[in-house]
Amino acid sequence: MKTNVRKLKLIIALLFAVACGTEGTSFLIDDQTESEIGAEVHQEVLAEYPLYENADVQAWVEDLGGTIAAASVEVRDGVNYQFFVLDSDIVNAFAAPGGYVYLTRGLILAADEEAEVASVLGHEVGHVAHRHGVA
């Protein structure tokens, strides 16, 4: 389990490090490869954190995230965004390449209003749209 936590922390740290300098860079991988990387990261995330088993909350996040993602097509079109709520008390959100966006149950409970969750989703969609995880 410690190895999985270490891997996840490394992946997240790498995503943040890469996000620091992508303006004006050429993209070294294509959309298909990015999606494949995202699918691998997704499996790692799900191996470490269970999904929150509340269909109403999941549907709300998907709807809110979908609205935000639709606005991101001006930056980057063709991304298949997927939104997930992780069953964790930790207040956190992150994104993986290929359109995977994660919020924790703790973040949702800490939010005072929908706009706070929407702003977090917008931030994470921005990371994906600008290819911060792979550029």
Wavefront OBJ file of the C-alpha trace (Angstrom):
o trace
v 0.000 0.000 0.000
v 2.856 2.403 0.798
v 4.244 1.724 -2.670
v 0.923 2.687 -4.270
v 0.726 5.864 -2.203
v 4.283 6.702 -3.192
v 3.469 6.080 -6.879
v 0.361 8.255 -6.694
v 2.259 11.046 -4.954
v 4.972 10.834 -7.597
v 2.438 10.969 -10.427
v 0.696 13.977 -8.897
v 4.019 15.719 -8.222
v 5.079 15.130 -11.809
v 1.785 16.508 -13.090
v 2.276 19.662 -11.048
v 5.922 20.013 -12.055
v 5.086 19.683 -15.716
v 2.295 22.223 -15.317
v 4.820 24.919 -14.436
v 6.115 25.492 -17.938
v 3.914 24.469 -20.814
v 3.108 27.828 -22.407
v 4.206 27.805 -26.022
v 5.570 24.288 -26.006
v 4.897 21.844 -28.780
v 3.079 18.717 -27.749
v 5.257 15.658 -27.854
v 2.477 13.097 -27.645
v -0.772 12.779 -29.529
v -4.285 12.707 -28.079
v -4.494 8.908 -28.245
v -1.307 8.465 -26.230
v -2.511 11.060 -23.736
v -5.754 9.101 -23.322
v -3.800 5.891 -22.760
v -1.648 7.565 -20.102
v -4.785 8.901 -18.445
v -6.379 5.447 -18.419
v -3.300 4.038 -16.673
v -3.309 6.838 -14.102
v -7.048 6.281 -13.593
v -6.450 2.634 -12.697
v -3.764 3.686 -10.197
v -6.113 6.224 -8.617
v -8.949 3.693 -8.303
v -6.564 1.141 -6.806
v -5.801 3.629 -4.040
v -9.105 5.469 -3.558
v -12.589 3.978 -3.826
v -15.292 5.863 -5.666
v -17.935 7.555 -3.562
v -21.021 5.382 -3.947
v -23.662 8.103 -4.124
v -25.319 8.275 -7.537
v -26.919 11.676 -6.871
v -23.619 13.317 -5.928
v -21.825 11.674 -8.847
v -24.534 12.839 -11.275
v -24.354 16.386 -9.876
v -20.565 16.504 -10.315
v -20.825 15.055 -13.838
v -23.461 17.633 -14.783
v -21.536 20.553 -13.302
v -18.259 19.332 -14.782
v -19.849 18.721 -18.167
v -21.087 22.304 -18.301
v -17.608 23.588 -17.514
v -15.927 21.189 -19.940
v -18.251 22.341 -22.726
v -16.891 25.856 -22.280
v -13.307 24.596 -22.618
v -13.682 23.634 -26.288
v -12.412 27.082 -27.254
v -9.089 26.100 -25.692
v -9.066 22.459 -26.771
v -11.757 20.451 -28.508
v -12.207 16.688 -28.544
v -11.404 15.841 -24.925
v -13.619 13.166 -23.389
v -13.905 14.539 -19.858
v -14.865 12.116 -17.109
v -15.595 13.263 -13.570
v -15.223 11.107 -10.473
v -15.924 11.590 -6.771
v -13.473 9.726 -4.560
v -14.566 8.474 -1.149
v -12.012 10.320 0.945
v -12.218 12.848 3.774
v -9.212 14.660 2.321
v -10.079 18.018 0.752
v -8.522 17.643 -2.687
v -9.049 17.612 -6.429
v -6.778 16.705 -9.315
v -6.823 15.834 -12.989
v -5.054 13.243 -15.088
v -4.241 13.337 -18.800
v -7.016 12.427 -21.176
v -9.824 14.199 -19.334
v -9.975 12.398 -15.988
v -11.025 14.802 -13.227
v -11.288 13.807 -9.565
v -12.880 15.472 -6.547
v -12.947 14.041 -3.068
v -16.021 13.717 -0.917
v -14.143 15.869 1.614
v -13.832 18.723 -0.873
v -17.541 18.624 -1.662
v -18.451 18.631 2.034
v -16.068 21.537 2.704
v -17.649 23.689 -0.008
v -20.224 26.204 1.155
v -21.880 26.517 -2.232
v -21.943 25.033 -5.716
v -19.826 27.863 -7.132
v -16.874 26.739 -5.012
v -17.035 23.234 -6.436
v -17.485 24.678 -9.931
v -14.351 26.788 -9.563
v -12.333 23.741 -8.554
v -13.713 21.779 -11.502
v -12.853 24.677 -13.808
v -9.303 24.722 -12.495
v -8.884 20.989 -13.110
v -10.489 21.147 -16.569
v -8.009 23.920 -17.341
v -5.105 21.602 -16.535
v -6.439 19.020 -18.984
v -7.339 21.546 -21.681
v -3.849 23.036 -21.574
v -2.224 19.592 -21.476
v -0.359 20.343 -18.278
v 0.012 16.641 -17.528
v 1.809 15.763 -20.753
v 3.324 18.854 -22.354
l 1 2 3 4 5 6 7 8 9 10 11 12 13 14 15 16 17 18 19 20 21 22 23 24 25 26 27 28 29 30 31 32 33 34 35 36 37 38 39 40 41 42 43 44 45 46 47 48 49 50 51 52 53 54 55 56 57 58 59 60 61 62 63 64 65 66 67 68 69 70 71 72 73 74 75 76 77 78 79 80 81 82 83 84 85 86 87 88 89 90 91 92 93 94 95 96 97 98 99 100 101 102 103 104 105 106 107 108 109 110 111 112 113 114 115 116 117 118 119 120 121 122 123 124 125 126 127 128 129 130 131 132 133 134 135
